[in-house]
Amino acid sequence: MNMQHAATPERAHQLAADAATQGLHLIGGELVPGTTPATIRAPWDLSLSVEYQAVGAEAARRAIAAASNAFAADTGDRELRQRVLLAMAERAEAIEEELAMIISFENGKLLRSARMEATAVSMSFRYWAHSAPQNEVLSSDELHVTELQRKPLGVVVAITPFNMPVLMMANKIGAALTTGNTVVAKPSPATPLAALRLARAIADVVPEGWVNIIAGTEDTGPVLSESPEVALVSFTGSVPVGRTIMASAASSLTRVQLELGGNDPAIIGPDADLDTVVPKIFTSAFGSSGQACVAAKRVYAPEGVAGDVTNRLVALARETKIGHPFDPEATAPVLTTRAQYEKIELMLEEAHSAAEVVFEGKRDSARGYYVHPSIVVSARPGASVVDDEQFGPILPVVPYSSTQEVIEMANSTPFGLGATVWSPDQTFLDTVVPRLHAGTVWVNGLGRPSPAVPFGGAKQSGIGREGGRPGLDDMSELVTVTHYTTSETAASSA
């Protein structure tokens, strides 16, 4: 491999700097400069930073207007939308390695994970290109035909988080375009550069106003969620921000699609094979240093094996190496933001008084946000380490004495995003799985994300579904149309 293009910290810094200096925002078919200076620091090496120009409220309004005008002018050409999505897929595929290294620079995730995300972007666009909504006949006889039609909503706002900065944007854009909508997409302020690089790549293959991508300042969010010209706000992120968006959208009764926080239980059955199960739960909890909405965040183990489960998790925690994205020996990444680092420190501090920290990982914020896994037991009722979403590398182990008890404990939080259940006992599975308050349950395995699979949460973990046919329905106006046959026509056909 030519060392000039090797995957190195220096190369990633250079690509991030290029994305920042060329970081133009896609508005109405044009790449426009930002207006507000902002800084992105590598969370794995705080001495590395790049400056870019964000946009403010006025640019957000221009993007909404461009999307609204494009929607009004659209002819409904399905084949054109398919060609555009496929062209976007080709452009995303052509810059996969650049995207991966920029993601690694600003997010901190290990390069192999960033490459998986970058590869999935083009796959998502291709999936949506071939997944147009279909009308369906609900009932018919000689006198009538009743059909459910799926029509586009209008302008869709897509607001995405830092932990999957480009793929989640692609999923939202793809679903919106294939249903006939136009889009204004806003990445997290913590990870804007990969989104701006994608904007530059697709700018000349997307019709004017169909897709607008803006890396905005804090005042752009309210503009996007409050605008009466917006038909749907699709947001992935925290519960507090989701509540704010929902409240803002209420003034215009704008629809919302919210994928919010989770506190996913991992339930180990009495007969589970711990040699197999515990490493998989550990990977779920710590493979992304807890920065995944469906990472395992609570472990429930039978009383008789809870100690063994804890010891096994501690052994794996001791072996974990937190490293920078390009460290071949690293097994888990740094945290992405200082706010998240400080939250984990506070949570660990509280855990010392509300639980027993059987293994406390090292922390170092001098050069970056390095936090090793911690394992907690004996948590008192109400302890935040069990009740709240950590979104970081802390994992509590909670023993249970009966199937009924573990179901009640698993459901005892306001969250309901995902859950895993581990057992060879079908009776145990048939008892537990249907009673869990979660949008997704994985049985004896970890999640396999796909745009074809509906995803979303119960309770405070969200509203609506992304992916698959339910995701298309969220992006569509469902219209029931009944055609009645005239009596003369019916008589002549009888």
C-alpha positions in Angstrom: 0.0 0.0 0.0 1.2 3.5 -0.8 2.1 5.0 2.5 0.8 8.3 1.4 -2.7 6.8 1.6 -2.2 4.5 4.5 -4.7 4.5 7.3 -2.7 6.5 9.9 -3.6 9.2 12.4 -1.8 11.7 10.2 -3.8 10.7 7.1 -7.0 10.9 9.1 -6.1 14.4 10.4 -5.4 15.5 6.9 -8.7 14.2 5.5 -10.6 15.8 8.4 -8.8 19.1 7.7 -9.7 18.8 4.0 -13.3 18.1 4.8 -13.3 21.1 7.1 -11.7 23.6 4.7 -13.9 22.2 1.8 -16.8 21.7 4.2 -19.5 23.4 2.2 -23.2 22.9 3.1 -25.6 21.5 0.5 -28.6 23.9 0.2 -30.9 24.0 -2.8 -28.4 22.2 -5.1 -25.5 24.5 -4.3 -22.5 24.0 -2.0 -22.4 27.1 0.2 -19.9 28.2 2.8 -20.6 28.4 6.5 -20.7 31.5 8.6 -19.7 30.6 12.1 -16.3 29.3 13.2 -16.3 26.0 15.0 -13.7 23.4 16.1 -13.6 19.7 16.0 -11.0 17.9 18.2 -10.1 14.3 17.8 -11.4 12.6 21.0 -8.5 10.2 20.9 -5.9 13.0 20.7 -7.0 16.4 21.8 -3.9 18.0 20.4 -5.4 17.3 16.9 -8.1 19.7 15.8 -9.6 21.2 12.7 -11.6 24.4 12.1 -14.7 24.5 10.0 -17.6 26.9 9.3 -21.0 26.0 10.6 -24.3 27.6 9.5 -27.0 29.3 11.5 -30.7 29.8 11.6 -30.9 31.7 8.3 -29.3 28.8 6.4 -31.7 26.4 8.0 -34.6 28.5 6.8 -33.1 28.5 3.3 -32.7 24.8 3.3 -36.3 24.3 4.4 -37.5 26.6 1.6 -35.3 24.8 -0.9 -36.7 21.4 0.1 -40.3 22.8 0.1 -39.9 24.3 -3.4 -38.4 21.0 -4.7 -41.3 19.0 -3.2 -43.9 21.3 -4.8 -42.2 21.0 -8.2 -41.7 17.3 -8.1 -43.4 15.3 -10.9 -43.5 12.0 -8.9 -41.1 10.3 -11.2 -40.3 7.1 -9.4 -37.6 6.0 -11.8 -35.8 9.3 -11.4 -35.7 8.8 -7.6 -34.3 5.4 -8.0 -31.6 6.6 -10.3 -30.7 9.4 -7.9 -30.4 7.0 -5.0 -28.3 4.6 -7.0 -26.1 7.5 -8.1 -25.8 8.6 -4.4 -24.7 5.0 -3.6 -22.0 5.1 -6.2 -20.7 8.4 -4.9 -20.7 7.2 -1.3 -19.0 4.0 -2.3 -16.2 5.9 -4.1 -15.3 7.8 -0.9 -15.7 4.9 1.6 -12.2 5.0 2.9 -12.2 8.8 3.2 -15.5 8.6 5.1 -14.2 5.9 7.4 -11.1 7.9 8.4 -13.0 11.1 8.9 -15.5 9.2 11.1 -12.7 7.8 13.1 -11.1 11.2 13.5 -14.1 13.0 14.8 -16.0 10.2 16.5 -13.0 8.1 17.8 -14.4 4.8 16.8 -11.9 2.1 15.8 -11.2 2.2 12.1 -12.6 -1.3 11.5 -16.0 -0.1 12.9 -15.8 3.1 10.9 -15.2 1.2 7.7 -18.2 -1.0 8.4 -20.3 2.2 8.8 -18.9 3.8 5.7 -19.5 0.6 3.6 -23.1 0.4 4.9 -23.9 4.0 3.6 -23.9 2.9 0.0 -25.7 -0.3 0.9 -28.4 1.8 2.5 -28.9 4.0 -0.5 -29.2 0.9 -2.7 -31.7 -0.7 -0.4 -33.9 2.3 -0.5 -33.6 2.7 -4.2 -35.4 -0.6 -4.6 -37.8 -0.2 -1.7 -40.5 2.1 -3.0 -43.8 2.2 -1.1 -46.6 0.2 -2.7 -50.3 0.7 -2.7 -52.4 -2.3 -1.6 -56.0 -3.4 -2.1 -57.7 -3.9 1.3 -61.1 -5.2 0.1 -63.0 -5.5 -3.1 -66.2 -7.0 -4.6 -68.4 -6.3 -7.6 -69.5 -2.9 -6.1 -66.2 -1.4 -4.8 -62.4 -1.5 -4.5 -60.8 -0.1 -1.4 -57.1 0.7 -1.7 -54.5 2.0 0.8 -52.3 4.5 -1.0 -49.0 5.7 0.3 -48.2 9.3 -0.7 -45.3 11.5 0.3 -45.5 13.9 3.2 -43.4 16.8 2.1 -40.2 18.1 3.8 -38.5 15.7 6.1 -36.0 16.9 8.7 -33.4 14.3 9.6 -31.4 15.0 12.8 -28.7 12.5 13.5 -26.4 11.6 16.5 -22.6 11.4 16.9 -22.3 7.7 17.4 -23.3 6.7 13.8 -22.9 10.0 12.1 -23.2 9.0 8.4 -25.1 5.8 8.3 -28.1 7.0 10.3 -28.2 10.1 8.0 -28.2 7.8 4.9 -31.0 5.6 6.3 -33.2 8.7 6.9 -32.4 10.3 3.6 -32.9 7.1 1.7 -36.3 6.4 3.3 -37.4 9.9 2.7 -36.4 10.1 -0.9 -37.9 6.7 -1.9 -41.2 7.8 -0.5 -41.2 11.0 -2.6 -40.2 13.4 0.1 -37.4 16.0 0.2 -34.9 16.3 3.0 -33.0 18.7 5.3 -30.4 16.7 7.2 -28.5 18.0 10.2 -25.6 16.0 11.7 -24.5 16.2 15.4 -22.3 19.2 16.1 -19.8 16.7 17.5 -19.4 14.9 14.2 -20.2 17.2 11.2 -17.2 16.6 8.9 -18.1 13.2 7.4 -21.6 14.5 6.7 -20.2 17.5 4.9 -17.9 15.2 2.9 -20.9 13.2 1.9 -22.7 16.4 0.9 -19.8 17.3 -1.4 -19.8 13.9 -3.0 -23.5 13.8 -3.9 -24.1 17.4 -4.7 -24.1 17.1 -8.5 -26.2 13.9 -8.7 -29.1 15.1 -6.6 -31.8 17.4 -8.1 -32.0 20.9 -6.6 -33.5 20.9 -3.2 -34.1 17.2 -2.9 -31.4 16.7 -0.3 -30.0 19.5 1.8 -27.2 18.9 4.4 -26.3 21.5 6.9 -23.9 21.4 9.8 -25.7 23.8 12.1 -25.1 25.8 15.2 -27.4 25.3 18.2 -29.9 27.8 16.9 -30.6 25.7 13.8 -32.4 22.9 15.7 -35.4 24.9 16.8 -35.8 26.4 13.3 -36.0 22.9 11.8 -38.4 21.5 14.4 -40.7 24.5 14.6 -41.1 25.3 10.9 -44.7 24.8 9.6 -43.2 23.9 6.3 -41.7 20.7 7.8 -44.0 17.6 7.5 -41.9 15.2 9.7 -38.9 15.5 12.0 -36.9 12.3 12.2 -34.6 12.4 15.2 -32.1 9.9 16.7 -30.6 10.9 20.0 -31.3 11.5 23.7 -34.6 11.6 25.5 -34.3 15.2 26.7 -33.6 16.5 23.2 -36.4 14.3 21.8 -38.8 15.9 24.3 -37.7 19.3 23.2 -38.2 18.5 19.5 -41.6 17.0 20.2 -42.7 20.1 22.1 -41.4 22.4 19.3 -43.1 20.3 16.6 -46.4 20.5 18.5 -47.1 24.1 17.5 -47.6 23.0 13.9 -48.7 19.5 14.7 -45.7 18.3 12.8 -45.2 14.6 12.9 -42.2 13.2 14.7 -40.2 10.0 14.3 -38.1 9.6 17.5 -35.5 6.9 18.2 -34.3 7.9 21.7 -32.3 6.5 24.6 -32.3 2.9 25.8 -31.3 1.0 28.9 -31.2 -2.5 27.3 -31.3 -5.5 29.6 -29.3 -8.7 28.9 -31.2 -11.5 30.5 -29.3 -14.7 31.2 -31.4 -17.8 31.6 -30.8 -20.5 34.3 -29.4 -23.0 31.7 -27.4 -20.6 29.6 -23.9 -21.6 28.4 -21.8 -18.9 30.1 -18.7 -19.7 28.0 -20.7 -18.5 25.0 -23.0 -16.0 26.4 -20.8 -13.8 28.6 -18.3 -12.8 25.9 -21.2 -11.8 23.6 -22.8 -9.7 26.3 -19.4 -8.1 27.0 -19.0 -7.3 23.3 -22.5 -5.8 23.2 -21.8 -3.7 26.3 -18.2 -2.6 25.5 -17.4 -3.1 21.9 -18.3 0.6 21.3 -17.5 1.6 24.9 -21.2 1.6 25.5 -21.9 4.3 22.9 -24.6 2.4 21.1 -28.3 2.8 21.7 -28.8 -1.0 21.8 -25.6 -1.8 23.8 -26.3 -4.1 26.8 -26.6 -1.8 29.7 -27.9 -4.1 32.5 -27.1 -7.8 33.0 -29.6 -10.0 34.9 -28.2 -13.3 36.0 -29.7 -16.1 38.1 -28.6 -15.9 41.8 -26.6 -19.1 41.6 -24.4 -17.9 38.7 -24.4 -14.1 39.1 -21.0 -14.2 40.9 -19.5 -16.3 38.1 -21.0 -14.0 35.5 -19.4 -11.0 37.3 -16.0 -12.7 37.5 -16.1 -13.5 33.8 -17.0 -9.9 32.9 -14.2 -8.6 35.2 -11.7 -10.9 33.5 -12.7 -9.6 30.1 -12.6 -6.0 31.3 -9.1 -6.4 32.5 -8.1 -7.6 29.0 -9.7 -4.6 27.2 -7.5 -2.1 25.6 -8.9 1.3 24.9 -7.1 2.8 22.0 -7.1 5.3 19.2 -8.8 4.3 15.9 -5.6 3.2 14.2 -4.1 1.2 17.0 -4.2 -2.5 15.8 -4.2 -3.7 19.4 -7.1 -1.7 20.6 -10.3 -3.6 21.4 -12.6 -0.6 22.2 -12.7 3.1 21.4 -12.5 6.3 23.4 -15.6 8.2 24.3 -16.6 10.8 21.7 -17.4 13.9 23.8 -16.2 15.5 27.0 -19.8 15.7 28.2 -20.0 11.9 28.0 -16.7 11.5 29.8 -17.8 13.7 32.6 -21.2 11.9 32.8 -19.4 8.5 33.3 -17.1 10.0 36.0 -20.2 11.2 37.9 -22.0 7.9 37.5 -19.0 6.0 38.8 -18.7 8.4 41.7 -22.4 7.8 42.6 -21.9 4.0 42.1 -19.4 3.9 44.9 -22.1 4.9 47.3 -25.1 3.2 45.7 -23.5 0.0 44.6 -20.3 -2.0 44.8 -17.7 -1.3 42.0 -16.0 -4.7 41.7 -13.8 -3.5 38.9 -13.2 0.2 38.1 -11.5 0.9 34.8 -8.8 3.5 34.4 -9.7 6.9 33.1 -7.5 9.5 31.3 -8.7 12.7 29.8 -5.3 14.4 29.5 -4.8 13.3 25.9 -8.3 12.1 25.0 -11.4 10.6 26.5 -10.1 7.2 27.5 -12.3 5.2 29.8 -11.9 1.5 30.5 -14.8 -0.8 31.4 -16.2 -0.9 34.9 -18.3 -3.7 36.4 -20.8 -2.9 39.2 -22.8 -5.2 41.5 -25.1 -4.9 44.6 -26.8 -1.7 43.2 -29.4 -0.3 45.6 -32.9 0.4 44.2 -32.9 3.7 42.3 -29.2 3.6 41.6 -28.6 5.6 38.4 -26.1 3.0 37.1 -29.0 0.6 36.8 -32.0 2.9 36.2 -30.4 5.4 33.7 -28.8 5.0 30.3 -25.0 5.1 30.8 -24.0 5.4 27.1 -20.5 4.6 28.4 -18.4 1.7 29.6 -20.2 0.8 32.9 -22.1 -2.4 33.3 -24.1 -3.5 36.4 -24.8 -7.2 37.2 -28.1 -7.8 39.0 -29.1 -11.2 40.4 -32.6 -12.6 40.1 -34.5 -15.4 41.9 -37.4 -16.1 39.5 -38.6 -15.6 36.0 -41.3 -13.3 37.2 -38.8 -11.2 39.1 -36.4 -10.8 36.1 -39.3 -9.7 33.9 -40.4 -7.1 36.4 -36.8 -5.8 36.8 -36.1 -5.7 33.1 -39.3 -3.6 32.6 -38.7 -1.3 35.6 -37.3 1.6 33.7 -38.9 4.2 31.5 -36.9 3.0 28.5 -37.9 0.2 26.1 -35.5 0.2 23.1 -33.9 -3.2 22.9 -33.2 -6.4 25.0 -31.3 -9.6 24.6 -32.4 -13.0 26.2 -29.9 -15.8 26.4 -31.2 -19.4 27.1 -31.5 -22.8 25.4 -34.8 -23.3 27.3 -37.7 -22.6 24.9 -40.1 -22.5 27.8 -38.1 -19.8 29.5 -37.9 -17.8 26.2 -41.6 -18.2 25.5 -42.3 -16.8 29.0 -39.9 -13.9 29.0 -39.7 -12.6 25.4 -43.4 -11.7 24.9 -43.5 -9.8 28.2 -40.5 -7.5 27.7 -41.3 -3.8 27.1 -39.0 -3.3 24.2 -39.1 -2.4 20.5 -36.6 -5.1 19.6 -35.6 -8.3 21.3 -32.7 -10.5 20.2 -32.7 -14.1 21.3 -29.3 -15.9 21.8 -27.5 -13.4 19.6 -26.6 -9.7 19.0 -28.3 -7.2 16.8 -27.8 -7.3 13.1 -28.7 -3.8 11.8 -30.3 -3.6 8.4 -32.4 -0.9 6.7 -34.9 -3.7 5.9 -35.6 -4.4 9.6 -38.0 -2.0 11.5 -36.3 -0.4 14.5 -37.5 1.8 17.3 -38.5 1.8 20.9 -41.3 1.5 23.4 -42.2 3.9 26.2 -39.7 6.8 26.4 -37.3 5.1 23.9 -39.2 6.6 21.0 -42.1 7.0 18.6 -42.4 5.3 15.3 -40.1 2.9 13.4 -37.2 3.4 11.0 -36.5 0.7 8.4 -38.6 -1.8 6.5 -42.2 -1.3 5.6 -43.1 0.4 8.9 -40.3 2.9 8.2 -41.8 3.7 4.8 -45.2 4.1 6.4 -43.7 6.7 8.9 -42.5 8.6 5.9 -45.8 8.4 4.0 -49.3 9.8 4.2 -51.6 6.8 4.3 -54.7 7.5 2.3 -57.6 5.1 2.0 -59.3 5.4 -1.4 -62.6 3.5 -2.2 -63.8 3.3 -5.8 -67.5 2.5 -6.1 -68.9 0.8 -9.2 -72.0 2.4 -10.6 -75.2 0.3 -10.5 -75.3 0.3 -14.4 -71.7 -1.0 -14.6 -72.4 -3.6 -11.9 -75.5 -4.7 -13.6 -73.9 -5.1 -17.0 -71.0 -7.0 -15.6 -73.3 -9.4 -13.6 
